[in-house]
Amino acid sequence: MKFRKLFFRSLLAGFLALNVIAFIHAYRFTHFSQDDRERTPDPDELSLWSKGKILFAGIDNPRPRHKSVPQRSFQSIEIASTKNLEGWRIQVPNAKGTVLLFHGYAGEKSSMISRSDEFNKLGYSTVLIDFMGSGGSEGNSTTIGFQEAVQVRDCFESIQKTGQANIILFGTSMGAAAILKALDDYTISPAAIILECPFGSLYKTVSARFRLMGVPVVPMAAILTFWGGAQNGYWAFSHNPSTYARSVHCPTLLLFGAKDDRVSKAETEEIFSNLQGRKTLKIYPDAGHAIFTTANQASWIHDVLTFLNEK
């Protein structure tokens, strides 16, 4: 009897400890600090000691700040949404349309400058957006694409009110997930969307992070997913871009790196299968989660230009 009590008390203590650790991880993963420490590197860049430390203390996650500004002439704009968002608007003469660019997790709009440059060269004006908590926007948190979907809608409608008709939405990783959710939740109608490596579900992307750390996925991924949603006011297990894709009827270009260690090919194929409109899937054999690299830039430009010309 004493052994049984001790056993169940140990199980309870272990379960509570796992939840405390997951709660800390979830908070630090979804809330940015205001200090100037370096962000924790990707798991594949960490030593075994560093990984062990992170498992208990969580990541260092300073607020993403701009690393550069566009070389082209630009206008800073403010868009009201769940938080006030900052954007950079770059106009080109006789533009074919306007591309709104949305960054990934722990990113900010300066990370979109090189892509923006390519769209400008193709004859499109661009608007680079900081999601809440990043760059020049208000807030200190992220919901990994959940509340960011509202911000995608508000940015689209704000630019639409300026008289722009041919509006294209571009997003990478979390930004791509937010676009898919925006089209599922709201009645916005972009001319087309271009998506780089969106995750299939929040649970799957959390699971991938644990695998990269060399930590068993079960049960930590589920506990972390739960607390990440609870702290930010939503049921995180229903945050599934692969499901949102069923509401997409506009032309879509989906881009994926075959060596992506954060998003699986199966997730990408499920998203692609669920898209309802005209769609194109491009897989880059030597790319990982970061598709827009020097090695892939020429292919990326060709694929984007071909898609835009055919839409």
N, C-alpha and C positions, 0 to 999 in steps of 0.2 A: 504493500500500500504506500509506504514512504517513497519507494523507488518510483512508483507511478506518479505520485504528486510531484516529485522532483523532476521527472521527465516532462510532464505537461507544463510545469513552471519554466523549465528551460526552453521549451518550444515557444511559450508565450513571450519570454524575455527576448528570444532570438527574433521572433516576428516583430516585436515592438522596436528592436534595434534596427532591423531592416527598414522599417517605415520611417524612423528618424533619419537614417542615412539618405533614404530616397527623398524625403521631404527637403533636406538640405540641398541635395543634388538638383531637384526640380526647381527650387527657388533660384539657385545660382545659375541654372541653365536658362531660365526665362526672365531674369532680372539683371540688368546691367549695373555695374558699380560705377562710381564717379571718379575713381582713382586713376592713376596713370600707369598702373602695372601692365605688363604685356599679357595679352590673352593667352590662355593655355594652348600650346600647339596641338595639332591633330594627333590622335592616338598613335598612329604609326611613326610619329617623330619622338615619342616619349620613351624614357628608360623605364625599366621594371620598377625602380624605386619611385619614380614620378607617378607611374600608374597607380601604385599602391597608395600613395599620398592622396591622389585625386579621388580614389574610391571612398575615402572617409571624409575628406574635406570639401569635395566638389571642385569645379573648375574656377580659375580666375577669368572673369567675364566683364572686362571694362567696356564702357559705352563705346560703340563704334564711332569713330570720328573721321572726317574727310582727310584723305591722304593727298589730294590734288584737286585742281579745278579745271574745267574745260579750257582748251586752248582757243576754241571758237568763241565768238561773242555770245554771251548768254544773259538771261534775265532770271533773277531769283524770284520765285513766286511762293505764296502761302495758300494752302488748301485746307479748309475746315473739314474735319472728320471726327473720329473718336478722340483724336488729339489734333492739334494744328500741325500740319505736315509741311515740310519745306521741299521745294522742287527747283530744278534748273531747267529753264525752257530755252531751247536752241532753235531758232528759225532759219530755214534755208529759203532762198528765192524760188517762187513757183513750185512750192512743195507738192509732192504727190499725195501726201497725207501726213499724219503725226503718229509717231510711235511712243508709247508710254513704257518706260523701263523700270522694272521692280527687282530689287536686289534679293539676295539670299540671306539665310540666317547669319547674324553677327556681321552683316555687311552694311554698306551705306552707298549713297548714290555715286560717289566718285569711282566705285568699282565698276560702274556701268559706262564710264566715259569712252573706253575703247570700242565697245559695241555701238554706242551712240554715234561715234565718229563714222563707223561703217554705214549706219543707216543714213547719216547726213550725206555721205558720198553717193548713196543710192538715190538721193533726191527726197528724203523724208525729214521733216522737222522732228525734234525729239523733246520729250520731257522726262527728266531723270528724277525719281521720287525717293525720298527717305521715308521708310516706314516709321511708325512710332518707336521712340527709344533710340533711334539711330541718327547720326549726322546732325542736321539742324532742326529735326522735328522734336516735338514735345514728348515727354514720357521717359520711362526708364525700363520698360519691359517689352517682351515679345510673346506672342501666343503661337508662334510657329505656323503662321498662315491663317489662323482662325479669325481673330478680329481684323487682321490685315485684309481680309476679303472685303470688309466694309470700306476700308481705305482705298482699295482698288476701285470699287464702285464710285466713291466720292471723287476720286481723281478723274475717272472717266467722264463723269457728269460735269465736272468743273471745266474740263477742256472742251467738252461738247458744247457747253454754253458760249464758248468763244467763237462758235461758228464752224468749228472743225467737223467734217463729215466722215472722212476716211481715217478712222482711229484704229490703230493696231496695238494690242497689248503684248508686251514681251516680259517674261519673267524667268529667273533662274532659281532652281531649287525651291526654297520657301516661297519666293515670289511667284513661281509657276503654280505652286499649290494654292496660293491665295487667289490667283486668277481663276483657277478651276472652281474654287468655292464661290467666288463672286458671281460667276455665270450660273452656278446652281442655285444660289440664294436670291439673286436679283434679276431684274428684267433689262439689264444693259445689253447692247447689241454691237460689239466691236466688229469691224470689217473682217478681222482675222486675229488669231492669237499665235504666238510663237513661244514654246515652252522648252526650257532646258532642264532635264533631269528632275522632274517633280517626283516626290516620294508617293508610294501607293497608299500608305496609311501612317499616321503618327506612331502607332505601336510598332510598325515594321521599321521605321527609321530609328526609333529608340533602341530596338533590338539590334540593329546593325551597329549602333554605337557601342553597345556592350560586347558584341563579338570582336570589334576592333580593339577593345581594351583587354580581350582575353578573359572576360568574365562570363559565367553562365547566364544565359538570357533569362531563364526561369529561376526564381519568380521576379527578379529585380526589374526587368523591363516593364512588366505589367504594373508593379507598384509605383515605379517612377512615372509612367504614363498617367496613372490615376492622380497622383499628387500634382503633376504638372497642369492637368486640366482643372483640378479642384482649386488650386491657388489662383487660377486665372478665370474662373467662373464658367467652365464648360465641361462637358463629358468628352474627354479626349479620345475615347475608344471609337467615337463616331466621326472623328476627323479623318476622313478617307477620300483623298483626291481621286482615287480610282472610281469611287461611286459618283463623285461630282461630275466626272467626265461624261456621264450619261445625259447631262443637260446641255452639252456643248453641241451646237448646230452650225457654228461658223467654221470657215476653213481653219485648219490647225496644222502647224508644223511642230512635230515632237522630236527633240534631239536627245540622244543618249550616248554615253561613253561605255563601251563594252567592258572596260576595266573599272567601272564605278564600284567602290566598296561600300557605298552608303545606300544606293538604290539598286535593286536587282533588275535583271532583264525581265523576269516574270512580272514584276510590278509595272514596268514600262509597257509591256505587251498587254497587260490588263487595262491600263489607262487607254492605250491606243485602240483596243478592241471596243471599249465603251464609248469612245467619241462618236457622235452621230453625224457630223457634217463631213465635208470633203477633208481628207486628212492625209498626211505624209509623215512617215517615220524614217529618220536618218540615224544610223548607228555608226559611230566612229570607233574603229577597231582598237586603236591605240590610246584612246582617251579615257580618263577617269571621271570623277565627279565634276572636275573643271574641264569644260569642253572648249571654251574659247581660249586656246593657247596658240603660241606661235606655230606649232606643228600642224594644228588643225584650222588655222585662220582662213586659209585659202578655200578649203572645203566648206567651212561654215559660211563664208561670203557667197560662194556659188549656190549652196543649198537655200540660203535665205533669199537671194535674188531670184532664183528659179521659182520658189514658192510665191513670192510677192508678185511676180509677173503673171503667174497662172491663177491667182486667187480671183 
